[in-house]
Amino acid sequence: MEPWLYNLIGYALYILLGFLSTIFVYFILKRNVLGRFWAAFVIGIIGAVLGGFILDDIFKKLTEIYNINVLASVFFSCVLIWFYSVVAPGGRKK
């Protein structure tokens, strides 16, 4: 596989994982986030990327797809969105 395509699939996977984390935290846990869904989505993507790099050694070889640690990305993304919803004014969705 071409290196650029391999990298593109990896970036798309980070975006997908951030989106899935956003769906989980925003709609299922019903956490209100300053900036609503789109801010949670951006935070989710940032959390997925950071989780993929920071927690990679901890969750090594549990689940890797295209050299991206999916479990670490989803975990850190959910934690980052949750933390942002706690820190941001508003708290829970009504």
Residue pairs with C-beta under 8 A, 6 or more apart in sequence:
6 66
6 67
9 66
10 66
10 67
10 68
13 65
13 66
13 68
13 70
14 45
14 48
14 49
14 52
14 68
14 73
15 45
15 48
17 44
17 48
17 68
17 70
17 73
17 74
17 77
18 41
18 44
18 45
18 46
18 47
18 48
18 49
18 73
18 77
19 41
19 44
19 45
20 74
21 44
21 47
21 48
21 74
21 77
21 78
21 81
22 37
22 40
22 41
22 43
22 44
22 77
22 81
24 78
25 31
25 33
25 40
25 44
25 78
25 81
25 82
25 85
26 33
26 36
26 37
26 40
26 81
29 82
30 92
30 93
31 40
31 81
31 82
31 85
31 92
31 93
32 85
32 88
32 90
32 91
32 92
32 93
32 94
33 39
33 40
33 43
33 81
33 84
33 85
33 88
33 90
34 84
34 88
34 89
34 90
35 42
35 88
39 84
40 81
40 84
40 85
43 77
43 80
43 81
43 84
44 77
44 78
44 80
44 81
45 77
46 77
46 80
47 73
47 76
47 77
47 78
47 79
47 80
47 81
48 73
48 74
48 76
48 77
49 73
50 76
50 80
51 69
51 72
51 73
51 74
51 75
51 76
51 77
51 79
51 80
52 68
52 69
52 72
52 73
52 76
54 72
54 76
55 69
55 72
55 75
55 76
56 69
56 72
58 72
59 69
59 71
59 72
59 75
60 69
62 69
62 71
63 69
63 70
63 71
64 70
85 91
